[in-house]
Amino acid sequence: LYVMYEMLKLVLAYQVNTDKQMYDPVRGQMAQARTAEVMEEMGQVNFLFSDKTGTLTANEMVFARCHVGGQDLGEFRKVDDSTPSGMERVRQILAGGKGKDELFDPILNFFTCLAVCHSVQVAQKPGEKEADLSYNGMSPDEVALVHAAHQCSISFASRVRKHAGNTSEVVLKGPGTAERKFTVLHELAFTSDRKRMSVIVRHKGNIWCITKGADSVMEGLLHSPFDSDASADLSTFSKQGLRTLIVGMRVVETAEFEAWNAEYLAARNIIDETKETRMAEVAARIETNLKFIGITAVEDKLQDGVPETIRTVKDMGIRLWVLTGDKTETAVDIAKSCLLFSETTTMAYATQAEDAKDAEDRLLQAHKELDGRTDTGLVLDGQTLVHALTSPECRKIIYDLGIVSRSCICARLSPMQKLELVKLVREQNKRAITLAIGDGANDVPMIQGAHLGVAIRGKEGTQAVQASDIAISYFRFLVPLLLCHGRRAYRRVALFLNFYLYKNVALLMSDILWMHQDKFRARTAFPEYLSIGYNVLYSTWHLLFVIGFDHDIADEIACSRPELYKVGPRRGLFNARIFTKWMLTGVIQGSLTWLLSFALMEPLPEYDKLTPGKFWIFSTVAFTAINMVVWLKLILYSQNPFSLRYTILPTAGAILCYFVALFMLGYSGIGISFQPCMESIPGEMLKDTDALMALAVAAAAALAIDVAEKV
């Protein structure tokens, strides 16, 4: 059973790997099932947890707008061949020189910070113009910001690693012919906990700390809160679905830097598990009292087919939770644009909780607003979950909210909070199957925490792919993955398990009945060397073809009928009732084949293991009848009973194996030496009218149960 079960799953995984519906022409890659262990779980998903950036969106960042000098500078995205208004304005101000426009210094500082504070690499082929510089980096956001500075005439031209120490020299060109050099003393990398990155640079004898990060952490690092203009533009950008960052900087006194530098180097040289924590603590000490420089707003467009995919997933009965680190306003806007929430969705918010009691009150209020409604949506944030996830009562309320809402958006989450939400669902409902999908390293905990982990091959490395069960190239590939492969895998595995155990129960009934008829004298009902091939040659190997490759409907129809998926989450094909029915059918059909054959042939009192006789003709008839029932029952339950390639030929092969084994035992020297009682029995069975009558009646009577059910 286990061997054939694993082989069936390998067949299902092979079908995923070769499905042209999930072929990515850009990368030239198919979907990849990295393990075959979760095939049937793809057809039973109750909760789907999805990252946003790079999963729902294309992770192709475009600098859209910015707030500098107290105002929104305008549009930076191209809509035609003309230069965007914001970019044109910045170029004109920078070209005019210092003193001609009050925005010159703020704009120069802002784009200089963008061109210096990053980990991007620059490439320029020999003979190319400076305008043809190519930027590459692990973070598409950083690349977009550096490229925007370049388009606005402040170009990151080169990065040269110094031979002595760990410093490097960054060269900026522009505006005009100006060239400026910055020595990067330290780069304080972005992490999901810090939510910011900084560089410590020396320029013209001064040391600067330049920081960019999420507004939720950056506002507390500024020497004064955002003014009304900055807050308004930040809210506007977020509501437009743009990803925002705050840029700040300050001068660091030499004495302060030297003291901090010694502390930071000491932390970097720690060799135990406290190293990262200690480095983060020291880094935070210099990222304080910053001057507000500006706000960046970057657009990340949705992948093709995302709204349609989300609508289909929701129609499949799957509850969809989008987990993101973006601002709540940004996340909600994206949720609406991708149809996670519609115009008619009743939405409830549980955000900005101050403590555990406040979090519980907000969650209960959200539950009250959604309970009893149909099209509902929930909005949570990381601040509320910080308090709620520590309370067993709040955890239960969050799960209940997940049940009463069809979809949920969770904003400002850390990777570990994403994992905690997956764990929460698994903890509250042991039977629920969870699927997590993401594209980056920050999604790995969530992917590993779910029953089924799916990775999007994105632009943030291969960590998610390495941690996943299945890798695909686009979010829209979830539809064929779940509706075609997942739904069929569940049905196929359910049929395989029911059928495999059924056929063994049917065979076992003959032994049980004969044991009572023979008064427990420990004599076998069937010839050993005939029955030994039952689970190897006669009734098993062809299951891989008949069950493993059957199709109920075409892929195109399956993808357009999301309601077909609901049988899996309901466990409609493999449950206690269905399993009991199969086992009872095995008892009845196994008993009928033995008892009817026995009644029509009356084989007793003959029984001699060394001599052919009437009992062994009867035994062979009963065994053949069981095999006939098993072969024909599988065809009846096949989705393609008349498929020559996957049903008729494999079944014919199993029948051929049986009769070859039967005649070898009856007429070959080696067969007779192993099983003397089988000598000439096949021929005697075919010549005996009572035997043929018993074979036909027993098989027909047993199969009548299935025929009646199908009709």
N, C-alpha and C positions, 0 to 999 in steps of 0.2 A: 504493500500500500504506500509506504513512505517513498520508496524509490520511484514508483509511477507518479505519485503526487508531485515530487520535485521535477520529474521530467515534463509533466504537463505544464508546470509553471515556467520551465525553460522555453517551451513552445510559445507560451503567451508572451514572454519577454522578447523572444525573437520577432514576434509579430509587431510589437511596439517599435523595435529597432529598425524594422524594414517598412514602416508605414509611410508612404509618400505624402500623405496628408500633412505630416509634420516635418517635411523636408525644408531646410533653410537654404535658399539659393545663394544668399550672401556669404554664409560661412561654408556652404557645401556640406552641411551636416544633417543627419537624421536625429530623431529623438533617441536617447540612450537610456535603456533600463539598466541601471548599475547593479541592481539586485533583482532576483525573481521572487523574493519572499513576500512582496506586498501586492502581487497582481490582483488578487481578489478584493483587497481592501480598496482599490481604486473604484470599485463599483458599489461601495457602501458608505461613502463620505457623508458625514452629517455637518461638520464645521470646516470651513476653508479659511485659513489665516493667510493674508497676503501682505507683502511689503508693497510700498507705493513706488518709490524712485527706482527706475530700472526694471521694475516688474510690471506695473501698470503703465508707466511712462517709458519713453525710449532711451532715457539717460543721455539725450543729445541736447546739451545745455546751450541756450542762446541768451546772451546778455540783453535784457529787455528794457529796464529803466533803472534810475538811480536817484537818490536824494542827496544833494550836496549843497552846502551853503544855504540851508534853510528852504530849499525848493526842489521840486521834481524837475529834472533837466529835460524830460521829454522822452520820445520813443527812440529806441536804439535798434529795433528789429526791422529788417528789410521786408518790404511788401512788394517792391518792384525794383527796377534798376537804379532808381534815384537813391541818394544818401539819406538815411533816416534823419528826422529833424533834430533829435537829441544829439546824435553824433556830429552833425554839421555844426550845431551850436557850440559844442565843446571844442571842435577843431578851430573854429573862428576865434574863440576866446583865448585859446592857447597860442594861436598864431599872432594875435594882437600884442602879446607881451605883457609884462608886469605893469600895473598901474592904469591900464586902459579899461579894465573891467573889474569890478569888485569881486567877481567870482573866480578871477585868475588863480589866486593862491589856494582857495578851497579845492578847486578842480585839479590843480597841479598836485597838491598833497594827496587827494583822493586816488587819482589814477597812478601816482607814484607808489602809494601803498599797495595797490592791486598788483603792480608790476614787480614788487619786491617780496611781498609776504605770500610765499607759495613754495611748493616743491616741484614745480613744473620744469621739464627739460626743453631746451630749444635746439632746433636743427636748421641749418642753412646749407644747401648744396652749393658747391663751388660754382661761381658765375651767376648765381641767383641774386635778385635784388633784395634789398632789406625788407621790402613789402611782402616778400614771399617766405618769410620766416614760418617755420612749422613748430607748433607747440604740442607736447605730449606729457601726460601725467596720469597718475592713478585715479585722480578725482576729476571727473568731467566739469564740475563746478569751477575748480581752480583754472582749468584750461580756458573756460569761457571768460573768466574774469581777466586773465592775462591777455587773451586775444582781444577783448574789448579795449583794454588799455592800449594795445598795439594799434588798433583801428583809430583810436583817438590821438594818435601821434606820440604816444609814450611807449616805446618798444623795449621789451625785455630782450636784449641782444645776445647775451652770453652769460654762462656760469662757469667759472674756472675754480677748480679745487686747489687750494694752497697746499704746497708740499709740507709745510710745517703746521702741525696741529690739525684741528678738524674744521677750520674755517674755509670759506669760499668767497669768491668775489663775483658779485652780480653787476653787470654793466647795462645801464639803460641809455637809450638814444632817444632824443626828442624832449620837449618840442623843438622843432627846427633841427639845427645841427648840433645842439648841445649833447654832451655825453657825460653821464654821471656814474660814479662807481660807489658801490656799497659793499662793505665787507660783512658777510653774514657770520656772526660769532656763534650763534646757536639757533637751531630750529626746534621749536617746541611743538611737536606734532599734534594733529587733531586726534582725539579719541571720542568714542561715543559717550564717555562719562564727562570729559572736559567740554565737549561741544564747541571747541574753538582751537585755533592754531596761531602761533606767534613766531616772529623772527626777531632776534636781537641783532641789530646791525650798527656798524660804525660808518659815519659819513661826515667828512670834513671835520674830524676831531670830536664830533658828538656821537653819543651812543643813544640809539632809539629802540624802543620796544613797540613793534607794530603788531596789532592783534585783529583778527577777524573771527566772528563766530555768531552763534544763534542769539537773538535778542533776549531770550529768557535768561541767559547767563551774562551777556555783555552789558546789559543795563546796570547790573550791580557792580561792574568793574569800572564804569565811567565816573568821573569826578562830579558829574551832575546828571540827573535823570533826563530822558528825552524831552525836548520841548514839544509844544502842541503840534507844530508843523511836521516834525519827524514822526510823532506818534500817528498823525493822520495819514501820512504817506505810507508808513509801515502797515497800517491797517488796510489801506487801499490796495497796496501791492499784494498782500496776503489774500484778500477777497478776490483778486484776479487770478489766483492760483499760482502766483510767482513765488519762487524760493528766495527768501531774504537772508542777508547777512549784515551784521553791523561791523563797521571798520572803526578802530580807535588806535591811538598812538600816544606816546609820551617820551620825553627826554629822560634818560637815566643818568644820574650823576656817576662819575667815574668811581668814587669810593663805594657807592651803593652797588654798582655792577661788580666790582672786584670781590666784595663780600659775598654777594649772591653767586657769582661764578664759582667761587671756592666750594660753596655749599652744593651747588648743582653738580659739579664734577665729582664730589664725594658721593652724592646720591647715585650718579651714573656708574660708579665703580662698585657699588654693592652687588654681591653675587648670590644673595638669597632671594626668597620669594617676595620680599618687601621692596625690591628695587623699583618697580613701576609705580607703586603707591607713593614712595618717598620722592621720586622724580616729579610726580604730579603735584605733590605738596609744595616742593621748592619752586616749580615753575609758576604756580599760582601766586607766589609772593611778589613776583615782578610784574604780573599782569594786573596791576591795580592803578587807580587814579588816572585812567586814560582819558584823553581828549576825544570827544566824538568827532569823527571825520565824515562819515556818510553811511548810506544804506545802499546795498546792491540788491537788485531784483532780477533773478534769472528764470527763464521759462524752460520747462521740461515738458515737451509735447507727449501726449498719450500715444502709445503704440497703436498700430492699425488693428481694428477689430475689438478693442477693449470694451467699449460700451455694449456691443452685441454679445460678447462673451459673458460679461457680468449679468446681463439680462437672462441669458440662457442658464447660467449657473444658479441664479435665483429661482428660475422656473423649474429647475431640477429638484428643488426642495432643499438645497444646501444653504446653510446660514453663512454669510460671507462677512468676515471681519477684516478691515484694512488697517494695518498697524504701521505707523510712520513716525518719524522724528520731526516732521514739519509742524509749523504753527497750526493751531486749530482752524483758523480762518482759511489758510491755504488748503488744508486737508479736506475741509468741507466743500470748498469750491471744486477741487479735483473730484471729490465723490459725486458731486452733482453732474459734472461734465462727463463722467464715465458711467452715469446712470446707476450708481450705487444707491443714490437717493434721487427720486423723481420730484416733479413739481407737486404731486399729490401726497408725498410721503409725510406722515406725521412724525416730527423729529423731537427728541428729548435730549437735553444736555445735562451731563453731570461732570462739570469742569471746575477748576480753580478752587478745590476744597482746601480748607485751612488745616483741618485735623481729622482724626478718624470719625468723630461724631458728625462733623460737617459732611464728610464723604458719605456716610451712611444716610444722612438726611437727603442729600442730593440724589443718591441712587434710588431711594424709596420714592422720591418725588417723580423721578424719571419713569419708574415702574408704574406709578399711578397714571401718568400721562399716556403711556403706551398700552396698558392692559385693556384687552377687549377690542383693540383696533386691528386692522388687517395690514395695510401698507405702512410699516413703521420703520424708523431708523434711530439709532442711538449714537451719541457723540460723547466720548470719554477723553480724558487727557492724562498725561503722566503724573501730574501733580496730585490729582484725585486718586490715582491708582497707588501712589506711594503710600497713602494712608489706608486705602481700602484693602489692598492685598494682604495686609498683616492681620486683618480681622476675619475670623471664620464666618461671621454673620454677613459681612460685606461681600465676601467671596460667593456666598450662596445667592445674594441679591444680584451680583453681576451675572452669574449664570442664568438666573431667572430672567434678567433683562435680555440676555442673548437668545432666550427661547421666545419671548414675546416680540422681539424685533427681528425683522427679516435680514437686516444688515447693520453693521456697526463700523464707525470710524474711530480709531484711537490715535490721538495726536501726542506729540512730544514724548514718545516712548524711547527708552533705552533698549538695547538688545536683550538684557536680562528681563525687562518688563514684558517684552514680547514672549519670551519663554514662559514667564509666569502665567500669562493669560492662556497659553496652550495647556500648561499643567493644570490650571484651574478647571478648564472644561473636562479634561481627562479625570480629574479628581471628583468632580461633581456628577459625572455620568460615565460610569465604567464601560458602558456599551457603545458610547459615541466614538465614531472614527473621525480622527482629525487629519487634515491635510494642510501643510504649510508650504508656501511658495515664496521664494525670494531670489535675489541675484548677487548679493554681496556678503562680505565677511560678517557684517553686523546682523545678518539673517541666519547665520549658522546655528546659534542656540535654538532658535524657533524651528528651523528645519529638522534638527536632530531631536527636538522634543515632541514632535508630532508623530502619529502612527506612520504617515506617509510624507516624505520630504521631497519636494520638487524644486529643482533649481532652474532659473533662467540664465542662459549663457549671456552674461552682460559684459560691461566694460570695467568692472571692479574686481578683476582677478577671477581665479577658479576655486576659491575656498568654498563657495556655496555648492558648486558642482561636485567637489570632492566629498562634501558632507551629505549629498542628496541620495535618494533612492532612484530618482529618474531626472534626467536633464533634458530640457527642451529649449528652443530658441526664442519663443514668443509666448506671451500670456494667452493669446487666442488658441494656441495648441492644446489648452486644457480641454476644450470642447471635444475634439476627437479622442483625446487621451481618456477622458472619463466616460463620455457617451458611447464611444465605440469599444475601446479596449477595456475600460473599467467595468462597464455594464456586462459585456460578454464574459469577461474573466470571472466575475461573480457567478453568473449563471453556469458557466462551464465547470468551475470548481465545485459549486453546489451539486450539480448533476453527477460529477465524478465521485464525490464522497458518498452521496446517497447510493449510487449505482454499485460502486465497488463493495460496499458493506452489504448491500442487498443481495448481490449474487453469491456472496459467501454464506449468508444466512440461508439462502435457498438450497445450497449444496449441503449445509450442515443439517438441515431437517431430515434428509435421507438417513444420515448416520444416527440421528436421535431416534427416529421411528424404527429403524432396523435394530437398534440396541434393545428397544422394548420388545420387538417381535422375537428377537433371538434370545430373550431372557438373560441378557447381560453376560453372554459368553465371550465377549471381547473379540468377536469376529467382524471383519471389515465388510462394509456394504458394497464397496467398489474395488476393482483391481487397483492395487497401489500404484503401479507404474502407468496406469491410465489416468487416474485422478491427480497424480502429481503434476501433470501439465496444465491443470485447470487454471491456476492463477499465473501461469507463465505464457503458455502458447495459445490456449483456446479462447480466453475471455478477457484478456487484459491489454496486450500490446496495441491492439487496434483501437482502444479507447483514445489513444493519443491523436489519432487521425479523426475518428468520428466525433469526439467531443472537442478536441483541441482546435479544429479548423472549421467547425460549423458556424454558419452565419444565419441569423434570423431575418434581418433586413439589410439593405445596402447602407453603406456608410453615410451617403448623402441624406438618406431618409432618417437614419439614427440621429444625425446632428441637428436635424430640424424638428425632432420630437423629444424635447427635454423631459416630458412627463414619463417616458419609458424608463428613466433612470430611477424613479422613486421606489421601485420594487427592492432595490439594494439597501438603501437606508432603512426601509421597513423590515429588512431581513425576511422578505417574502418567499424566498426560495430555499432557505436552509434555517429551519427552526425546529423546535421540539415536535410540533404537530406534523410537519412534513417528514421529518426523519422517522417518527413513529409509524407513519403511514407506509413508508418504504420498507421498514423492517417487518411490519405485519404482512405486507404483500409478499415479502420474501418467505415468511413462514407459511403462508397459504399456498403459494405457487410451488415451493419446494415440497410441501406435503402432498399436493395434488399429483405432481409428477411421479412420486414414489408410490403412493397408495393406489392410484389408478393403474399404473403399470403392474403392481403387485396383484390387484384384484383381477385383471384381465389375463394374467399369465400363470398365477398360482405356482410359484417356483419351489415352494417347500415340499418335501423335507430335504431335497438335494442341496448339499454344500460341501465341496471338496476343493481346497486351495490348489491341489496338484492336478486335478482332472477337470476338463471342460464339461459343462453340464447346463441344465436348464436355468439354474440360479444365475449363472454368469451371463446367459443371454438376457435374462430379465434385468440384471444389474447394468449391463451395457445399454439396454433400452432406456432405463430410468436415467442413466448418466447422460445419454444422448439427448433425451427430452429436456433435461435441465439446461444443457448447452443451447438447444434450439430456442428455448424460452428466453435465455439471456441474450442471444444474438438478435432475435426479433424484437425483444423489448427495447434494446438500445436503438434500433432503427426507428421504432415508434416514437421514442423520446428525442430523437435527433431533429435538429432544426432543418436539416437538408437530407431527408431520407432517400432521395433519388439522386444524390450527388455521386457520380461514378468515381471521382477521384478520392473523395474523403469519406464516403459511406459504403458504397457497394463493394469497391475493390478491397478495402481493409477488412470488411466483414467476410468477404469471400476468402481472403487470406487466412483469417482465423478458422473458418470452416475447413479449409484445406489442411491446415496444421492438425486439426483434430482427426480427420479421417486418415491422414498419413500416419499419425501416431497409432490410431486404432488398428490399421491394417499391418503396420510393422509389428505390433504386439501379437497379432493373430497369425502372421504368415512368414515372418523372418526368423532365422535361427536364433539370433541374439534376443529378439523379443520374446520368443517362446521360452528361452532359457531363463529369462528374468520373470516371466509371468506364465507358467505352464497352463493355468486355467483358462487362458485366453486363446489357446490354439484353435483356429478355424471359427472362432465365435463371431467375427464380423459377417462372414458369409452365412452362417447359420441364422443370424439375426435377420438378414435381408431375405432369406428364404422362408422364414416363419411368419405366416399371415397373422397369427396372434401377436407376435412381436411388433410387426408393422402397425397393426391396429392399435396396440397399446401405445406405441410411440406417437401416433397421430392424435389419438384421443387425449392422452396426458398433456401433450404440448398445447393442443387447441384449448383444452379446458383451463389450463393455467393462464394462457394468453388472453382468454376471453375477458378477464378482469380489466386488463389494460385497454383492450379494444373498446369495451363498453365505456370506460372512462374517457377515452379520446373522442368517441362518437358523441 
